[in-house]
């Protein structure tokens, strides 16, 4: 395990994030920094969020980045708190009109206010700007006014990467068909078994500018309770990124998205089933693995209901502890971040 940071020596924190779970965790992390409730974290500490882009898709000619936008809207206080995605006070006139024309996909709706973000992103991409530069420009509206230079949002890659899911289809000659991850999640509601995951373009992708530096220069790297397969897993799947996490001098701590044998929200259970990993807090920690054994973690937090799994995680070479992992409010989430820091400091 790397050298533990001295008191107040944590000045740069890097988070590898999916959408809703990662965004809410980052809210609590930033709250903890502002209130001074995180042990060893300097008052002016900065946070870099590296977000998954393998959920991205093109809809009605617009480039949509669900996880990037969920993190951006959440940390910029523009998210719809009920849905956990999209804009607050949204209207749906364009979606309704498109449906009247019979234009597909009708199962994926873009809100009127949300469309503005996708229009700006698409125009900039078509003008030749990379996704990282586009994201920086969008964040000038959402993040800079509140967080200044203390918060950066980076896409995991500028390259096009898409997650597709193979599902059973008796009417197909092969007995199955492949759908985009968003169709599996939004239209099918992840209610059919995922037989195989296909990550299109992932093996040829390169880390976006600033990503490797954010990991190498961090004092602490956190894996929040995001989906370990199609969120954090795809980030780590970008060539060179897993190696960067393994090589960083910073402690690397993860928090389980599985509580009591199932996911809190989302589809981690279905995705773990698809790759043959047991749906349990301990199994996910072992799936990430200890850096001492070729994995990416130094420490792993499980919820108190899964305390009996701590010994199996420790036996796999990880520091482990059971703490409350339900993000009920900012204070509770900040306490999760504090527990992650405590784990590696001790």
C-alpha positions, -999 to 999 in steps of 0.1 A, spaced: 0 0 0 13 35 -8 25 58 19 -4 72 39 -9 110 34 1 131 64 -24 153 82 -41 177 57 -19 165 29 -48 154 6 -51 182 -18 -61 164 -50 -88 138 -51 -97 119 -83 -130 101 -86 -138 75 -114 -176 80 -118 -206 66 -134 -238 86 -135 -263 89 -106 -245 70 -79 -211 86 -87 -227 121 -90 -244 119 -56 -212 106 -40 -193 136 -54 -219 159 -40 -212 145 -5 -175 146 -11 -176 182 -20 -198 189 10 -173 172 32 -145 194 18 -165 226 23 -174 217 59 -140 204 69 -154 170 79 -129 149 59 -98 137 78 -65 148 63 -82 167 34 -70 203 29 -96 231 29 -87 240 -7 -86 205 -20 -96 200 -56 -117 172 -71 -113 158 -106 -141 135 -118 -134 112 -146 -167 101 -160 -178 71 -180 -187 78 -217 -195 42 -228 -232 49 -223 -231 76 -249 -254 75 -280 -267 95 -308 -304 104 -307 -322 124 -334 -288 136 -347 -276 148 -313 -247 135 -292 -260 125 -258 -236 117 -229 -258 105 -200 -232 100 -173 -213 132 -181 -245 152 -181 -258 136 -149 -225 145 -131 -225 180 -146 -262 188 -138 -259 173 -103 -228 191 -93 -241 223 -110 -274 221 -91 -295 217 -123 -305 180 -120 -341 168 -115 -338 154 -80 -368 131 -84 -356 113 -115 -319 117 -108 -312 125 -144 -322 153 -168 -330 189 -160 -351 203 -132 -384 219 -142 -382 201 -176 -409 202 -203 -413 176 -231 -429 194 -261 -402 182 -286 -405 146 -274 -443 148 -278 -441 163 -313 -416 137 -325 -439 110 -312 -467 125 -332 -446 122 -363 -438 86 -354 -401 92 -352 -381 66 -333 -367 61 -308 -398 70 -288 -385 52 -258 -356 76 -252 -369 111 -244 -350 143 -245 -364 171 -224 -367 206 -240 -341 222 -217 -318 192 -219 -318 194 -257 -300 227 -255 -270 209 -240 -269 183 -267 -273 209 -295 -242 228 -282 -222 196 -277 -231 183 -312 -223 216 -329 -189 218 -312 -181 182 -320 -190 187 -357 -169 218 -357 -139 196 -348 -136 201 -310 -129 169 -290 -153 158 -263 -130 169 -235 -129 205 -249 -167 204 -253 -172 192 -218 -149 219 -204 -169 245 -223 -202 232 -210 -189 231 -174 -181 268 -176 -218 273 -172 -225 246 -147 -195 241 -125 -173 272 -127 -196 297 -111 -200 276 -80 -168 256 -78 -143 277 -97 -111 257 -103 -118 233 -74 -138 209 -96 -130 194 -130 -151 170 -150 -133 149 -176 -146 123 -200 -127 91 -198 -119 93 -235 -124 116 -265 -130 85 -287 -164 70 -295 -171 41 -272 -205 24 -269 -218 -4 -247 -240 -30 -264 -259 -59 -248 -266 -92 -263 -301 -106 -253 -321 -137 -263 -343 -133 -294 -360 -165 -305 -371 -149 -338 -335 -142 -348 -315 -168 -368 -288 -167 -342 -312 -169 -313 -302 -135 -299 -298 -98 -309 -276 -70 -297 -291 -37 -285 -275 -5 -273 -270 -3 -235 -295 26 -233 -322 5 -251 -315 -23 -226 -318 0 -197 -345 25 -208 -368 5 -231 -363 -30 -217 -357 -18 -182 -330 -44 -178 -358 -70 -172 -343 -96 -196 -310 -114 -189 -279 -98 -204 -261 -127 -222 -230 -108 -232 -217 -72 -231 -200 -58 -261 -178 -27 -256 -175 -12 -291 -144 9 -296 -131 5 -261 -99 -14 -269 -89 13 -294 -97 43 -272 -72 65 -255 -75 84 -222 -88 119 -227 -63 148 -220 -58 153 -183 -71 119 -172 -38 101 -167 -23 132 -150 -53 134 -127 -47 98 -116 -9 101 -113 -10 134 -95 -38 125 -71 -33 122 -33 -64 99 -32 -83 80 -58 -119 70 -51 -142 45 -68 -177 55 -58 -207 32 -56 -211 32 -94 -218 2 -116 -186 -19 -114 -191 -33 -149 -206 -7 -172 -194 25 -154 -162 21 -134 -155 -10 -154 -155 7 -187 -134 36 -174 -108 11 -162 -111 -6 -196 -97 23 -215 -62 12 -225 -36 26 -201 -61 37 -175 -61 5 -153 -23 6 -154 -24 43 -143 -45 34 -113 -22 6 -104 8 28 -107 -4 59 -88 13 67 -55 -21 76 -41 -42 52 -20 -71 38 -40 -104 31 -22 -137 18 -35 -172 18 -20 -196 -11 -27 -226 -5 -49 -241 -38 -36 -259 -36 -2 -275 -67 13 -270 -88 -19 -285 -64 -44 -279 -30 -60 -294 1 -43 -304 15 -76 -296 8 -112 -286 -26 -127 -254 -37 -111 -270 -70 -103 -278 -78 -140 -244 -66 -152 -225 -87 -126 -246 -117 -136 -236 -112 -172 -199 -115 -164 -203 -143 -139 -195 -123 -107 -214 -131 -76 -238 -103 -66 -223 -94 -32 -203 -66 -17 -174 -89 -10 -174 -104 -45 -173 -69 -61 -143 -59 -40 -125 -91 -50 -135 -84 -86 -117 -51 -86 -89 -68 -67 -60 -56 -45 -31 -37 -61 -8 -61 -42 -22 -89 -63 -26 -71 -97 -59 -54 -90 -67 -17 -86 -77 -12 -49 -60 -7 -16 -92 -5 4 -129 -15 1 -159 -4 21 -190 -25 25 -223 -16 42 -229 -26 78 -254 -52 67 -225 -69 49 -201 -68 78 -197 -106 77 -180 -102 43 -151 -81 56 -129 -111 64 -132 -125 28 -122 -90 14 -93 -88 38 -82 -123 28 -80 -110 -8 -54 -85 3 -76 -54 8 -81 -32 38 -118 -34 45 -144 -20 69 -182 -21 72 -199 14 75 -232 28 65 -233 33 27 -267 47 21 -265 82 6 -295 96 24 -282 132 25 -250 151 20 -238 146 55 -243 108 53 -224 107 20 -196 129 33 -193 104 62 -188 76 36 -160 96 20 -145 102 55 -146 65 62 -128 57 29 -100 81 39 -98 68 74 -95 32 61 -63 39 42 -49 64 67 -50 37 94 
